[in-house]
Amino acid sequence: MLTIDPGLQDRLQKYSYDIVDAIEVIGGTNVQFAHDPETGRVVVIEINPRTSRSSALASKATGFPIAFVSSFSPAG
């Protein structure tokens, strides 16, 4: 279960996709944000164009298969 508002989750997901598209990353990418709940301000803390060690924890917590998706190749 995530502990953030679904609307904020949607915003962060959109920001992540926009960032990955802008820097033309192919493959797994870790984008970390900081959020100020009082102002709603969101800032990017870090972008790693890879699957990091924390991906296994995130995958387990969310049930989303990060390693599988990161290794998927549409060409083959």
All heavy atoms as a GROMACS GRO file, in nm:
protein
  572
    1MET      N    1   0.083  -0.118   0.000
    1MET     CA    2   0.000   0.000   0.000
    1MET      C    3   0.089   0.125   0.000
    1MET      O    4   0.182   0.135   0.079
    1MET     CB    5  -0.091  -0.002   0.122
    1MET     CG    6  -0.171   0.125   0.138
    1MET     SD    7  -0.276   0.113   0.284
    1MET     CE    8  -0.429   0.154   0.209
    2LEU      N    9   0.059   0.216  -0.088
    2LEU     CA   10   0.134   0.341  -0.093
    2LEU      C   11   0.078   0.439   0.008
    2LEU      O   12  -0.040   0.438   0.039
    2LEU     CB   13   0.128   0.401  -0.234
    2LEU     CG   14   0.194   0.318  -0.342
    2LEU    CD1   15   0.171   0.382  -0.479
    2LEU    CD2   16   0.341   0.301  -0.316
    3THR      N   17   0.163   0.526   0.058
    3THR     CA   18   0.120   0.620   0.162
    3THR      C   19   0.104   0.761   0.109
    3THR      O   20   0.101   0.855   0.187
    3THR     CB   21   0.221   0.620   0.278
    3THR    OG1   22   0.349   0.657   0.226
    3THR    CG2   23   0.228   0.485   0.345
    4ILE      N   24   0.095   0.777  -0.022
    4ILE     CA   25   0.073   0.910  -0.079
    4ILE      C   26  -0.064   0.913  -0.147
    4ILE      O   27  -0.119   0.810  -0.185
    4ILE     CB   28   0.184   0.951  -0.178
    4ILE    CG1   29   0.190   0.855  -0.298
    4ILE    CG2   30   0.318   0.959  -0.108
    4ILE    CD1   31   0.286   0.900  -0.406
    5ASP      N   32  -0.114   1.033  -0.161
    5ASP     CA   33  -0.243   1.054  -0.226
    5ASP      C   34  -0.237   1.005  -0.371
    5ASP      O   35  -0.137   1.026  -0.440
    5ASP     CB   36  -0.272   1.204  -0.222
    5ASP     CG   37  -0.402   1.237  -0.291
    5ASP    OD1   38  -0.506   1.226  -0.226
    5ASP    OD2   39  -0.398   1.276  -0.409
    6PRO      N   40  -0.341   0.938  -0.419
    6PRO     CA   41  -0.341   0.891  -0.558
    6PRO      C   42  -0.318   1.002  -0.662
    6PRO      O   43  -0.255   0.980  -0.764
    6PRO     CB   44  -0.479   0.827  -0.574
    6PRO     CG   45  -0.518   0.786  -0.436
    6PRO     CD   46  -0.460   0.892  -0.346
    7GLY      N   47  -0.368   1.123  -0.633
    7GLY     CA   48  -0.345   1.234  -0.726
    7GLY      C   49  -0.198   1.271  -0.734
    7GLY      O   50  -0.145   1.297  -0.843
    8LEU      N   51  -0.130   1.271  -0.620
    8LEU     CA   52   0.014   1.299  -0.617
    8LEU      C   53   0.088   1.186  -0.687
    8LEU      O   54   0.182   1.211  -0.764
    8LEU     CB   55   0.064   1.315  -0.474
    8LEU     CG   56   0.215   1.333  -0.458
    8LEU    CD1   57   0.264   1.457  -0.533
    8LEU    CD2   58   0.251   1.340  -0.311
    9GLN      N   59   0.048   1.064  -0.665
    9GLN     CA   60   0.111   0.950  -0.732
    9GLN      C   61   0.101   0.966  -0.883
    9GLN      O   62   0.198   0.944  -0.956
    9GLN     CB   63   0.045   0.819  -0.688
    9GLN     CG   64   0.108   0.697  -0.753
    9GLN     CD   65   0.040   0.568  -0.711
    9GLN    OE1   66  -0.038   0.564  -0.615
    9GLN    NE2   67   0.068   0.461  -0.781
   10ASP      N   68  -0.016   1.006  -0.933
   10ASP     CA   69  -0.034   1.028  -1.077
   10ASP      C   70   0.059   1.138  -1.128
   10ASP      O   71   0.118   1.124  -1.236
   10ASP     CB   72  -0.179   1.063  -1.109
   10ASP     CG   73  -0.275   0.947  -1.088
   10ASP    OD1   74  -0.228   0.830  -1.081
   10ASP    OD2   75  -0.397   0.972  -1.078
   11ARG      N   76   0.071   1.248  -1.051
   11ARG     CA   77   0.161   1.358  -1.091
   11ARG      C   78   0.306   1.310  -1.099
   11ARG      O   79   0.376   1.338  -1.196
   11ARG     CB   80   0.154   1.473  -0.990
   11ARG     CG   81   0.036   1.563  -1.005
   11ARG     CD   82   0.032   1.672  -0.897
   11ARG     NE   83   0.154   1.748  -0.885
   11ARG     CZ   84   0.191   1.812  -0.773
   11ARG    NH1   85   0.114   1.808  -0.666
   11ARG    NH2   86   0.302   1.880  -0.769
   12LEU      N   87   0.350   1.235  -0.997
   12LEU     CA   88   0.488   1.188  -0.994
   12LEU      C   89   0.514   1.090  -1.109
   12LEU      O   90   0.622   1.092  -1.170
   12LEU     CB   91   0.519   1.123  -0.859
   12LEU     CG   92   0.511   1.214  -0.737
   12LEU    CD1   93   0.541   1.136  -0.610
   12LEU    CD2   94   0.602   1.334  -0.751
   13GLN      N   95   0.416   1.007  -1.139
   13GLN     CA   96   0.433   0.914  -1.250
   13GLN      C   97   0.445   0.990  -1.382
   13GLN      O   98   0.532   0.961  -1.464
   13GLN     CB   99   0.316   0.817  -1.257
   13GLN     CG  100   0.331   0.714  -1.368
   13GLN     CD  101   0.222   0.608  -1.363
   13GLN    OE1  102   0.144   0.601  -1.268
   13GLN    NE2  103   0.217   0.526  -1.464
   14LYS      N  104   0.362   1.093  -1.401
   14LYS     CA  105   0.370   1.173  -1.523
   14LYS      C  106   0.505   1.244  -1.531
   14LYS      O  107   0.569   1.246  -1.635
   14LYS     CB  108   0.257   1.275  -1.529
   14LYS     CG  109   0.262   1.360  -1.656
   14LYS     CD  110   0.165   1.474  -1.654
   14LYS     CE  111   0.171   1.560  -1.778
   14LYS     NZ  112   0.302   1.587  -1.833
   15TYR      N  113   0.548   1.303  -1.418
   15TYR     CA  114   0.679   1.370  -1.417
   15TYR      C  115   0.790   1.271  -1.453
   15TYR      O  116   0.882   1.304  -1.529
   15TYR     CB  117   0.709   1.429  -1.280
   15TYR     CG  118   0.618   1.541  -1.235
   15TYR    CD1  119   0.608   1.571  -1.100
   15TYR    CD2  120   0.541   1.615  -1.324
   15TYR    CE1  121   0.525   1.674  -1.055
   15TYR    CE2  122   0.458   1.716  -1.279
   15TYR     CZ  123   0.451   1.746  -1.145
   15TYR     OH  124   0.369   1.846  -1.101
   16SER      N  125   0.782   1.150  -1.400
   16SER     CA  126   0.885   1.049  -1.428
   16SER      C  127   0.890   1.017  -1.577
   16SER      O  128   0.997   1.012  -1.637
   16SER     CB  129   0.858   0.921  -1.349
   16SER     OG  130   0.867   0.946  -1.211
   17TYR      N  131   0.774   0.994  -1.636
   17TYR     CA  132   0.770   0.964  -1.780
   17TYR      C  133   0.823   1.082  -1.861
   17TYR      O  134   0.897   1.063  -1.958
   17TYR     CB  135   0.628   0.929  -1.825
   17TYR     CG  136   0.579   0.794  -1.779
   17TYR    CD1  137   0.449   0.777  -1.734
   17TYR    CD2  138   0.662   0.682  -1.779
   17TYR    CE1  139   0.403   0.653  -1.693
   17TYR    CE2  140   0.617   0.558  -1.738
   17TYR     CZ  141   0.488   0.544  -1.695
   17TYR     OH  142   0.443   0.421  -1.655
   18ASP      N  143   0.785   1.203  -1.823
   18ASP     CA  144   0.832   1.322  -1.895
   18ASP      C  145   0.985   1.334  -1.887
   18ASP      O  146   1.051   1.367  -1.986
   18ASP     CB  147   0.768   1.449  -1.839
   18ASP     CG  148   0.619   1.459  -1.871
   18ASP    OD1  149   0.570   1.382  -1.956
   18ASP    OD2  150   0.552   1.543  -1.808
   19ILE      N  151   1.041   1.308  -1.769
   19ILE     CA  152   1.186   1.316  -1.750
   19ILE      C  153   1.257   1.212  -1.834
   19ILE      O  154   1.353   1.241  -1.906
   19ILE     CB  155   1.222   1.300  -1.601
   19ILE    CG1  156   1.177   1.424  -1.522
   19ILE    CG2  157   1.371   1.274  -1.583
   19ILE    CD1  158   1.177   1.405  -1.372
   20VAL      N  159   1.210   1.088  -1.827
   20VAL     CA  160   1.273   0.979  -1.903
   20VAL      C  161   1.265   1.007  -2.053
   20VAL      O  162   1.363   0.986  -2.126
   20VAL     CB  163   1.209   0.844  -1.866
   20VAL    CG1  164   1.253   0.734  -1.960
   20VAL    CG2  165   1.245   0.808  -1.722
   21ASP      N  166   1.152   1.057  -2.100
   21ASP     CA  167   1.139   1.092  -2.242
   21ASP      C  168   1.234   1.205  -2.279
   21ASP      O  169   1.298   1.202  -2.384
   21ASP     CB  170   0.996   1.134  -2.275
   21ASP     CG  171   0.899   1.018  -2.277
   21ASP    OD1  172   0.944   0.901  -2.284
   21ASP    OD2  173   0.777   1.044  -2.272
   22ALA      N  174   1.247   1.306  -2.193
   22ALA     CA  175   1.331   1.422  -2.223
   22ALA      C  176   1.479   1.386  -2.231
   22ALA      O  177   1.552   1.440  -2.316
   22ALA     CB  178   1.310   1.531  -2.118
   23ILE      N  179   1.525   1.296  -2.144
   23ILE     CA  180   1.667   1.260  -2.147
   23ILE      C  181   1.694   1.133  -2.228
   23ILE      O  182   1.806   1.087  -2.237
   23ILE     CB  183   1.726   1.249  -2.005
   23ILE    CG1  184   1.659   1.137  -1.925
   23ILE    CG2  185   1.718   1.380  -1.932
   23ILE    CD1  186   1.720   1.116  -1.787
   24GLU      N  187   1.588   1.078  -2.288
   24GLU     CA  188   1.596   0.966  -2.382
   24GLU      C  189   1.662   0.842  -2.321
   24GLU      O  190   1.745   0.778  -2.384
   24GLU     CB  191   1.667   1.008  -2.510
   24GLU     CG  192   1.593   1.121  -2.582
   24GLU     CD  193   1.660   1.167  -2.710
   24GLU    OE1  194   1.772   1.120  -2.740
   24GLU    OE2  195   1.600   1.248  -2.780
   25VAL      N  196   1.621   0.808  -2.200
   25VAL     CA  197   1.671   0.688  -2.135
   25VAL      C  198   1.594   0.568  -2.188
   25VAL      O  199   1.473   0.573  -2.205
   25VAL     CB  200   1.653   0.697  -1.981
   25VAL    CG1  201   1.687   0.565  -1.915
   25VAL    CG2  202   1.739   0.807  -1.925
   26ILE      N  203   1.668   0.460  -2.214
   26ILE     CA  204   1.606   0.333  -2.253
   26ILE      C  205   1.641   0.233  -2.145
   26ILE      O  206   1.758   0.212  -2.115
   26ILE     CB  207   1.657   0.286  -2.390
   26ILE    CG1  208   1.620   0.387  -2.497
   26ILE    CG2  209   1.602   0.148  -2.423
   26ILE    CD1  210   1.681   0.360  -2.632
   27GLY      N  211   1.541   0.171  -2.085
   27GLY     CA  212   1.565   0.075  -1.978
   27GLY      C  213   1.520   0.128  -1.845
   27GLY      O  214   1.456   0.232  -1.835
   28GLY      N  215   1.557   0.057  -1.742
   28GLY     CA  216   1.515   0.092  -1.607
   28GLY      C  217   1.573   0.225  -1.562
   28GLY      O  218   1.690   0.255  -1.585
   29THR      N  219   1.490   0.303  -1.499
   29THR     CA  220   1.533   0.434  -1.449
   29THR      C  221   1.468   0.459  -1.314
   29THR      O  222   1.350   0.437  -1.296
   29THR     CB  223   1.491   0.546  -1.547
   29THR    OG1  224   1.544   0.517  -1.675
   29THR    CG2  225   1.543   0.680  -1.501
   30ASN      N  226   1.548   0.506  -1.221
   30ASN     CA  227   1.500   0.539  -1.088
   30ASN      C  228   1.494   0.692  -1.077
   30ASN      O  229   1.596   0.758  -1.090
   30ASN     CB  230   1.597   0.480  -0.985
   30ASN     CG  231   1.558   0.509  -0.843
   30ASN    OD1  232   1.443   0.539  -0.814
   30ASN    ND2  233   1.654   0.503  -0.754
   31VAL      N  234   1.376   0.746  -1.055
   31VAL     CA  235   1.359   0.890  -1.037
   31VAL      C  236   1.308   0.911  -0.894
   31VAL      O  237   1.205   0.856  -0.857
   31VAL     CB  238   1.259   0.951  -1.138
   31VAL    CG1  239   1.248   1.102  -1.118
   31VAL    CG2  240   1.299   0.919  -1.281
   32GLN      N  241   1.382   0.990  -0.815
   32GLN     CA  242   1.342   1.015  -0.677
   32GLN      C  243   1.299   1.160  -0.661
   32GLN      O  244   1.364   1.251  -0.714
   32GLN     CB  245   1.459   0.986  -0.583
   32GLN     CG  246   1.497   0.839  -0.583
   32GLN     CD  247   1.609   0.810  -0.485
   32GLN    OE1  248   1.624   0.878  -0.384
   32GLN    NE2  249   1.686   0.709  -0.515
   33PHE      N  250   1.190   1.179  -0.589
   33PHE     CA  251   1.133   1.311  -0.569
   33PHE      C  252   1.127   1.345  -0.420
   33PHE      O  253   1.125   1.257  -0.335
   33PHE     CB  254   0.988   1.316  -0.621
   33PHE     CG  255   0.974   1.291  -0.768
   33PHE    CD1  256   0.940   1.166  -0.815
   33PHE    CD2  257   0.991   1.394  -0.858
   33PHE    CE1  258   0.924   1.143  -0.951
   33PHE    CE2  259   0.976   1.374  -0.993
   33PHE     CZ  260   0.943   1.248  -1.040
   34ALA      N  261   1.121   1.475  -0.392
   34ALA     CA  262   1.085   1.524  -0.259
   34ALA      C  263   0.957   1.605  -0.277
   34ALA      O  264   0.942   1.677  -0.376
   34ALA     CB  265   1.197   1.612  -0.203
   35HIS      N  266   0.867   1.592  -0.182
   35HIS     CA  267   0.737   1.659  -0.190
   35HIS      C  268   0.710   1.735  -0.061
   35HIS      O  269   0.723   1.680   0.048
   35HIS     CB  270   0.627   1.555  -0.214
   35HIS     CG  271   0.490   1.612  -0.207
   35HIS    ND1  272   0.405   1.583  -0.103
   35HIS    CD2  273   0.422   1.694  -0.290
   35HIS    CE1  274   0.290   1.645  -0.123
   35HIS    NE2  275   0.298   1.714  -0.235
   36ASP      N  276   0.674   1.862  -0.074
   36ASP     CA  277   0.635   1.943   0.042
   36ASP      C  278   0.483   1.939   0.050
   36ASP      O  279   0.415   2.000  -0.034
   36ASP     CB  280   0.684   2.087   0.026
   36ASP     CG  281   0.650   2.175   0.145
   36ASP    OD1  282   0.563   2.136   0.226
   36ASP    OD2  283   0.710   2.282   0.157
   37PRO      N  284   0.427   1.869   0.147
   37PRO     CA  285   0.281   1.856   0.154
   37PRO      C  286   0.210   1.988   0.185
   37PRO      O  287   0.092   2.001   0.156
   37PRO     CB  288   0.258   1.754   0.266
   37PRO     CG  289   0.384   1.752   0.344
   37PRO     CD  290   0.495   1.793   0.252
   38GLU      N  291   0.281   2.084   0.243
   38GLU     CA  292   0.217   2.211   0.273
   38GLU      C  293   0.198   2.297   0.149
   38GLU      O  294   0.097   2.366   0.136
   38GLU     CB  295   0.299   2.287   0.378
   38GLU     CG  296   0.293   2.222   0.514
   38GLU     CD  297   0.366   2.303   0.620
   38GLU    OE1  298   0.388   2.424   0.600
   38GLU    OE2  299   0.400   2.244   0.724
   39THR      N  300   0.294   2.294   0.057
   39THR     CA  301   0.286   2.378  -0.064
   39THR      C  302   0.252   2.299  -0.189
   39THR      O  303   0.213   2.356  -0.289
   39THR     CB  304   0.419   2.451  -0.089
   39THR    OG1  305   0.521   2.353  -0.119
   39THR    CG2  306   0.460   2.534   0.031
   40GLY      N  307   0.272   2.165  -0.183
   40GLY     CA  308   0.251   2.083  -0.301
   40GLY      C  309   0.372   2.080  -0.394
   40GLY      O  310   0.371   2.012  -0.495
   41ARG      N  311   0.478   2.153  -0.358
   41ARG     CA  312   0.597   2.159  -0.442
   41ARG      C  313   0.664   2.023  -0.450
   41ARG      O  314   0.678   1.952  -0.351
   41ARG     CB  315   0.695   2.262  -0.386
   41ARG     CG  316   0.820   2.277  -0.467
   41ARG     CD  317   0.912   2.382  -0.410
   41ARG     NE  318   1.028   2.398  -0.496
   41ARG     CZ  319   1.146   2.434  -0.454
   41ARG    NH1  320   1.164   2.465  -0.326
   41ARG    NH2  321   1.246   2.445  -0.537
   42VAL      N  322   0.706   1.988  -0.572
   42VAL     CA  323   0.777   1.863  -0.596
   42VAL      C  324   0.910   1.898  -0.662
   42VAL      O  325   0.914   1.977  -0.756
   42VAL     CB  326   0.696   1.770  -0.690
   42VAL    CG1  327   0.777   1.648  -0.729
   42VAL    CG2  328   0.566   1.727  -0.624
   43VAL      N  329   1.019   1.840  -0.612
   43VAL     CA  330   1.150   1.858  -0.673
   43VAL      C  331   1.212   1.721  -0.698
   43VAL      O  332   1.185   1.625  -0.626
   43VAL     CB  333   1.245   1.944  -0.587
   43VAL    CG1  334   1.194   2.086  -0.575
   43VAL    CG2  335   1.266   1.884  -0.451
   44VAL      N  336   1.294   1.714  -0.802
   44VAL     CA  337   1.366   1.591  -0.834
   44VAL      C  338   1.492   1.588  -0.748
   44VAL      O  339   1.568   1.685  -0.746
   44VAL     CB  340   1.402   1.584  -0.983
   44VAL    CG1  341   1.486   1.460  -1.012
   44VAL    CG2  342   1.278   1.584  -1.068
   45ILE      N  343   1.514   1.479  -0.679
   45ILE     CA  344   1.633   1.461  -0.597
   45ILE      C  345   1.742   1.389  -0.677
   45ILE      O  346   1.858   1.424  -0.672
   45ILE     CB  347   1.601   1.380  -0.471
   45ILE    CG1  348   1.504   1.456  -0.382
   45ILE    CG2  349   1.728   1.346  -0.395
   45ILE    CD1  350   1.459   1.377  -0.263
   46GLU      N  351   1.702   1.287  -0.751
   46GLU     CA  352   1.801   1.203  -0.816
   46GLU      C  353   1.737   1.129  -0.933
   46GLU      O  354   1.620   1.090  -0.926
   46GLU     CB  355   1.855   1.102  -0.713
   46GLU     CG  356   1.961   1.010  -0.763
   46GLU     CD  357   2.012   0.918  -0.652
   46GLU    OE1  358   1.931   0.870  -0.572
   46GLU    OE2  359   2.133   0.895  -0.650
   47ILE      N  360   1.816   1.108  -1.037
   47ILE     CA  361   1.775   1.025  -1.151
   47ILE      C  362   1.888   0.927  -1.179
   47ILE      O  363   2.001   0.967  -1.200
   47ILE     CB  364   1.751   1.109  -1.278
   47ILE    CG1  365   1.648   1.219  -1.252
   47ILE    CG2  366   1.706   1.020  -1.394
   47ILE    CD1  367   1.640   1.321  -1.364
   48ASN      N  368   1.856   0.798  -1.175
   48ASN     CA  369   1.954   0.694  -1.205
   48ASN      C  370   1.903   0.612  -1.323
   48ASN      O  371   1.805   0.541  -1.310
   48ASN     CB  372   1.973   0.599  -1.086
   48ASN     CG  373   2.032   0.667  -0.967
   48ASN    OD1  374   2.133   0.734  -0.979
   48ASN    ND2  375   1.970   0.652  -0.852
   49PRO      N  376   1.967   0.624  -1.439
   49PRO     CA  377   1.923   0.544  -1.555
   49PRO      C  378   1.969   0.399  -1.544
   49PRO      O  379   2.052   0.351  -1.620
   49PRO     CB  380   1.986   0.616  -1.674
   49PRO     CG  381   2.106   0.684  -1.616
   49PRO     CD  382   2.073   0.716  -1.474
   50ARG      N  383   1.918   0.332  -1.442
   50ARG     CA  384   1.950   0.192  -1.415
   50ARG      C  385   1.853   0.141  -1.310
   50ARG      O  386   1.782   0.218  -1.249
   50ARG     CB  387   2.092   0.176  -1.365
   50ARG     CG  388   2.117   0.255  -1.237
   50ARG     CD  389   2.258   0.240  -1.186
   50ARG     NE  390   2.284   0.327  -1.075
   50ARG     CZ  391   2.236   0.315  -0.953
   50ARG    NH1  392   2.153   0.217  -0.925
   50ARG    NH2  393   2.267   0.398  -0.857
   51THR      N  394   1.858   0.014  -1.284
   51THR     CA  395   1.781  -0.042  -1.175
   51THR      C  396   1.874  -0.048  -1.054
   51THR      O  397   1.976  -0.115  -1.059
   51THR     CB  398   1.728  -0.181  -1.211
   51THR    OG1  399   1.649  -0.169  -1.328
   51THR    CG2  400   1.645  -0.238  -1.100
   52SER      N  401   1.841   0.021  -0.949
   52SER     CA  402   1.927   0.029  -0.831
   52SER      C  403   1.894  -0.082  -0.732
   52SER      O  404   1.795  -0.153  -0.746
   52SER     CB  405   1.914   0.166  -0.766
   52SER     OG  406   1.784   0.181  -0.713
   53ARG      N  407   1.976  -0.092  -0.628
   53ARG     CA  408   1.951  -0.192  -0.524
   53ARG      C  409   1.817  -0.172  -0.458
   53ARG      O  410   1.753  -0.267  -0.413
   53ARG     CB  411   2.063  -0.187  -0.420
   53ARG     CG  412   2.197  -0.232  -0.472
   53ARG     CD  413   2.299  -0.240  -0.359
   53ARG     NE  414   2.304  -0.119  -0.280
   53ARG     CZ  415   2.399  -0.027  -0.288
   53ARG    NH1  416   2.497  -0.041  -0.373
   53ARG    NH2  417   2.396   0.081  -0.210
   54SER      N  418   1.773  -0.047  -0.449
   54SER     CA  419   1.645  -0.021  -0.384
   54SER      C  420   1.526  -0.067  -0.468
   54SER      O  421   1.414  -0.076  -0.419
   54SER     CB  422   1.631   0.128  -0.349
   54SER     OG  423   1.635   0.206  -0.466
   55SER      N  424   1.551  -0.098  -0.595
   55SER     CA  425   1.442  -0.144  -0.682
   55SER      C  426   1.380  -0.273  -0.631
   55SER      O  427   1.260  -0.292  -0.643
   55SER     CB  428   1.492  -0.162  -0.826
   55SER     OG  429   1.532  -0.039  -0.878
   56ALA      N  430   1.463  -0.361  -0.576
   56ALA     CA  431   1.408  -0.487  -0.523
   56ALA      C  432   1.312  -0.458  -0.408
   56ALA      O  433   1.206  -0.522  -0.398
   56ALA     CB  434   1.522  -0.578  -0.478
   57LEU      N  435   1.348  -0.363  -0.323
   57LEU     CA  436   1.259  -0.326  -0.213
   57LEU      C  437   1.131  -0.262  -0.263
   57LEU      O  438   1.022  -0.294  -0.216
   57LEU     CB  439   1.331  -0.231  -0.117
   57LEU     CG  440   1.455  -0.288  -0.047
   57LEU    CD1  441   1.527  -0.178   0.030
   57LEU    CD2  442   1.416  -0.402   0.044
   58ALA      N  443   1.145  -0.171  -0.360
   58ALA     CA  444   1.027  -0.106  -0.416
   58ALA      C  445   0.938  -0.207  -0.486
   58ALA      O  446   0.815  -0.201  -0.477
   58ALA     CB  447   1.069   0.004  -0.514
   59SER      N  448   0.999  -0.302  -0.556
   59SER     CA  449   0.922  -0.405  -0.625
   59SER      C  450   0.844  -0.490  -0.526
   59SER      O  451   0.726  -0.519  -0.547
   59SER     CB  452   1.018  -0.492  -0.706
   59SER     OG  453   0.946  -0.580  -0.788
   60LYS      N  454   0.909  -0.526  -0.417
   60LYS     CA  455   0.841  -0.608  -0.316
   60LYS      C  456   0.729  -0.529  -0.249
   60LYS      O  457   0.620  -0.582  -0.224
   60LYS     CB  458   0.942  -0.654  -0.212
   60LYS     CG  459   0.885  -0.754  -0.114
   60LYS     CD  460   0.992  -0.815  -0.028
   60LYS     CE  461   0.932  -0.925   0.057
   60LYS     NZ  462   1.032  -1.008   0.119
   61ALA      N  463   0.753  -0.401  -0.221
   61ALA     CA  464   0.652  -0.320  -0.152
   61ALA      C  465   0.530  -0.292  -0.239
   61ALA      O  466   0.418  -0.286  -0.189
   61ALA     CB  467   0.715  -0.188  -0.107
   62THR      N  468   0.552  -0.274  -0.370
   62THR     CA  469   0.440  -0.237  -0.458
   62THR      C  470   0.382  -0.353  -0.535
   62THR      O  471   0.272  -0.343  -0.588
   62THR     CB  472   0.486  -0.131  -0.559
   62THR    OG1  473   0.587  -0.187  -0.644
   62THR    CG2  474   0.538  -0.006  -0.491
   63GLY      N  475   0.459  -0.462  -0.547
   63GLY     CA  476   0.414  -0.574  -0.628
   63GLY      C  477   0.441  -0.555  -0.776
   63GLY      O  478   0.407  -0.639  -0.858
   64PHE      N  479   0.506  -0.443  -0.813
   64PHE     CA  480   0.536  -0.414  -0.954
   64PHE      C  481   0.668  -0.481  -0.991
   64PHE      O  482   0.768  -0.462  -0.923
   64PHE     CB  483   0.545  -0.263  -0.976
   64PHE     CG  484   0.560  -0.225  -1.121
   64PHE    CD1  485   0.450  -0.221  -1.204
   64PHE    CD2  486   0.684  -0.196  -1.173
   64PHE    CE1  487   0.463  -0.187  -1.338
   64PHE    CE2  488   0.699  -0.162  -1.307
   64PHE     CZ  489   0.588  -0.157  -1.388
   65PRO      N  490   0.673  -0.560  -1.098
   65PRO     CA  491   0.793  -0.636  -1.134
   65PRO      C  492   0.900  -0.550  -1.203
   65PRO      O  493   0.922  -0.557  -1.323
   65PRO     CB  494   0.739  -0.744  -1.228
   65PRO     CG  495   0.623  -0.676  -1.295
   65PRO     CD  496   0.561  -0.588  -1.188
   66ILE      N  497   0.971  -0.467  -1.125
   66ILE     CA  498   1.066  -0.371  -1.179
   66ILE      C  499   1.176  -0.439  -1.261
   66ILE      O  500   1.206  -0.396  -1.373
   66ILE     CB  501   1.126  -0.285  -1.067
   66ILE    CG1  502   1.015  -0.201  -1.003
   66ILE    CG2  503   1.239  -0.197  -1.119
   66ILE    CD1  504   1.056  -0.131  -0.876
   67ALA      N  505   1.239  -0.543  -1.208
   67ALA     CA  506   1.349  -0.609  -1.279
   67ALA      C  507   1.300  -0.668  -1.411
   67ALA      O  508   1.367  -0.657  -1.514
   67ALA     CB  509   1.412  -0.715  -1.191
   68PHE      N  510   1.183  -0.729  -1.410
   68PHE     CA  511   1.128  -0.788  -1.533
   68PHE      C  512   1.103  -0.680  -1.637
   68PHE      O  513   1.142  -0.694  -1.753
   68PHE     CB  514   0.998  -0.864  -1.503
   68PHE     CG  515   0.932  -0.918  -1.626
   68PHE    CD1  516   0.980  -1.032  -1.688
   68PHE    CD2  517   0.821  -0.855  -1.681
   68PHE    CE1  518   0.920  -1.082  -1.804
   68PHE    CE2  519   0.760  -0.904  -1.794
   68PHE     CZ  520   0.810  -1.018  -1.856
   69VAL      N  521   1.040  -0.572  -1.598
   69VAL     CA  522   1.009  -0.465  -1.691
   69VAL      C  523   1.137  -0.399  -1.742
   69VAL      O  524   1.150  -0.366  -1.860
   69VAL     CB  525   0.915  -0.359  -1.626
   69VAL    CG1  526   0.897  -0.238  -1.713
   69VAL    CG2  527   0.780  -0.424  -1.595
   70SER      N  528   1.237  -0.382  -1.654
   70SER     CA  529   1.363  -0.321  -1.692
   70SER      C  530   1.439  -0.405  -1.793
   70SER      O  531   1.513  -0.352  -1.876
   70SER     CB  532   1.453  -0.300  -1.570
   70SER     OG  533   1.392  -0.211  -1.481
   71SER      N  534   1.422  -0.534  -1.789
   71SER     CA  535   1.499  -0.623  -1.879
   71SER      C  536   1.422  -0.654  -2.006
   71SER      O  537   1.476  -0.719  -2.096
   71SER     CB  538   1.535  -0.753  -1.806
   71SER     OG  539   1.417  -0.823  -1.771
   72PHE      N  540   1.300  -0.610  -2.018
   72PHE     CA  541   1.217  -0.636  -2.136
   72PHE      C  542   1.274  -0.565  -2.257
   72PHE      O  543   1.307  -0.447  -2.252
   72PHE     CB  544   1.073  -0.595  -2.112
   72PHE     CG  545   0.986  -0.614  -2.232
   72PHE    CD1  546   0.943  -0.740  -2.268
   72PHE    CD2  547   0.948  -0.507  -2.310
   72PHE    CE1  548   0.863  -0.758  -2.381
   72PHE    CE2  549   0.869  -0.524  -2.422
   72PHE     CZ  550   0.826  -0.649  -2.458
   73SER      N  551   1.286  -0.634  -2.367
   73SER     CA  552   1.332  -0.574  -2.492
   73SER      C  553   1.225  -0.591  -2.598
   73SER      O  554   1.194  -0.704  -2.638
   73SER     CB  555   1.461  -0.642  -2.539
   73SER     OG  556   1.494  -0.597  -2.669
   74PRO      N  557   1.166  -0.480  -2.646
   74PRO     CA  558   1.061  -0.494  -2.746
   74PRO      C  559   1.113  -0.551  -2.879
   74PRO      O  560   1.036  -0.604  -2.957
   74PRO     CB  561   1.009  -0.351  -2.765
   74PRO     CG  562   1.109  -0.262  -2.704
   74PRO     CD  563   1.189  -0.343  -2.606
   75ALA      N  564   1.243  -0.544  -2.902
   75ALA     CA  565   1.301  -0.593  -3.027
   75ALA      C  566   1.329  -0.743  -3.022
   75ALA      O  567   1.355  -0.804  -3.124
   75ALA     CB  568   1.429  -0.519  -3.060
   76GLY      N  569   1.327  -0.801  -2.906
   76GLY     CA  570   1.362  -0.940  -2.906
   76GLY      C  571   1.325  -1.010  -2.784
   76GLY      O  572   1.332  -1.118  -2.756
   0.00000   0.00000   0.00000
